[in-house]
């Protein structure tokens, strides 16, 4: 018996995912802030408007990847570039 191909895809709810440019834009604003920043302030500092659901998806990703910490007072960038880390290691005291 010949097999039939299913032409219609089963209906799945596809969630919108942020573009790389949007993620990088949010990262840059958080890096430049240098201190705890509220989500409302983050939205104000972004050069383009970003939907709240998109921003929360980006913040979830950044928190999961260890680049930010989200607390009760806001968001803080904690990721250190490898070059900066190497400088700190070289200046440090080995115990």
Secondary structure, 3 states (H helix, E strand, C coil): CCCCCCCCCCCCCCCCCCCHHHHHHHHHHHHHHCCCECHHHHHHHCCCCCCHHHHHHHHHHHHHCCCEEECCCCEEECCCCHHHHHHHHHHCCCC
